[in-house]
Amino acid sequence: MTTTRSLSTVFAAVSLIGVGCTTSPPSSDGGAEDARTRLDSMGVDSSPLDSAGIDSAASDVTELDTGVVETDAGATDTGVTDTGVAGDTGVRSDTGIADAMAPRDSGVGGASRVTVTLTRAGGVTGTQRINLGVPVAAGATTASTQVAVLIAGAPVATASRVLATHRDGSPRSFQVQFDAPMTATSAEVVFGMSAPSLALVAVDTLLQNEPLGSDTARTPRVWATLPSSWLVASKVAGNLVAHSDLTTAPLDAWRRRCDYGAYSSAAFAPLMGTAGSWLYDRATAFFRGYAATGTLAVLQSAYREADVYRARILASSTVPPSTDLKYNYTQNLAIHYLLTGDDRFREAAETVAGRSTVSGYTGAYSTSFWTERSAGFGLLANVYAARVSDDRAAEFRMRAQAIVTNLVAIQNRTVDLSRAPTSKQLDAMHRCFGHTPMAHDISEYVGLDMPMAATLVCSPWMSAIAADALESYADDADATGRAAALDSIVRLGRRLAAMDNRGTSGRPHYLLGVDGANAPDGFDEHWGEVAYVAAMAWHYSGRTDSALRANAMHYVDGFNTRGAVGQLRSFNWQCRSGIATPFYLR
């Protein structure tokens, strides 16, 4: 912390209190480092931070059932044959939790194509081998789907392979290679068409050295970019809306406030020596930005930073600290693999996930270090490694299931609210991941807004990482696991959207007291994370709860009118998960 086009049809590849996850004792900066950094960057002395007393009341109130709204939606089979392009909609209807509302995919079949823009790096001439990964939605293709590349309308020799699969067994992405002459500035990748064969070559042989700060990034001699409409539809980076479709306030706030140019790899380079600049998985924020914009410059920042991150984290680095879970990310490594087919990133994802072991912490009162960020990144590490692993997927899925089980156990734990303020006496449909202020970071539980300190707190903004991870888990889980994870998101979002999470200015609190005082936030940097989780809760609870939507929109409006993304690390956390918010509210 220191904090397409189609030939015949459109191709809709349009598709716990604590889980400790560390290999060595983590640094206990539940957020103090980030709070201090924000103060110091403004010229304000951040020390000392006052501590607060803790009332350790016991608990004996039984929780209620969540009552998540259930709907049911079946996928439509178009009956496409011959081409190997499947015709299911990609809608998952196996959980009964608002799946009718979830994906907005059409998943139609037919020979389908996408235009790839080719941009040569400076000084690169002659015929060049082009390499890219083309992600596709669940059910849109099969393992036998043929792939061809056209240049100027004519087929050229093409190499392709399936990189990974969705839970239903359909391809998640295809690696595609072809040779392009100097004159080619675009090509078309066509699914359901044959082409002359070509042998794949190792991706690293197609890269060149590019300086990034004190490091060297390996980047393509020829960049290949896909349109945002294709990337968003494929869901390779999660549930997103193309920025070109966000034209009106307040849902266009993420398009306006997430400035990928201002916080690009060029801005990151001089800060690479500071561990905090690596927090919150910057490369994933940029891969999501690329998916939403289809912009080359955004892809370049993602590619460079993912490459340097992989090299450092595998080298047992101290910056970022490879032994500290909050710096161990597989999400960017897996997305990079799905967009390139570079096996080194798949293997790196497996290595990093292997470090993300799971403790048995399930909600017992404890002062051991734990935050929603640790749980979230631990879960993300295992989910994304499982998505791309060629030999350890079952291991990572079991770990992910254990983390989700622990998170749900935290929400199900009996909580004594009998002495809590009336505004906090909420039923079990409203549950965050409560943990003690000491477990989070007692130095952050300061400036309390009422006399009685809470025995349990949760971090509204760190909860966005946990929600992101829970949704990713749900997308790959069986019916039971999906239902549990989405139910957890609904309960979490309802709790964070409750009125007691608003300070006098309407801001969400920095730490929300479960049964007592809150620690207000003095900055406007966390509106978006609460908006994101509340929007997910509204979406997955059936999209009918008008009060919940109104509460979610309060935070969307706050981010739109008052949100501040004023430093690089703030960009990292505000633009990695919250960017998905419009998807759930449109």
Helices and strands as residue ranges (DSSP letters): H 32-41, E 112-120, E 128-135, E 147-151, E 154-156, E 159-165, E 171-180, E 186-191, G 203-206, E 207-212, E 215-220, E 222-225, H 228-234, G 243-245, H 253-257, H 265-268, G 269-271, G 275-278, H 282-293, H 296-314, G 325-327, H 331-340, H 343-355, H 372-388, H 393-412, G 422-424, H 437-440, G 442-444, E 457-458, H 463-476, H 479-497, G 499-501, E 512-513, H 527-540, H 546-562, H 568-574, G 578-580, H 581-585
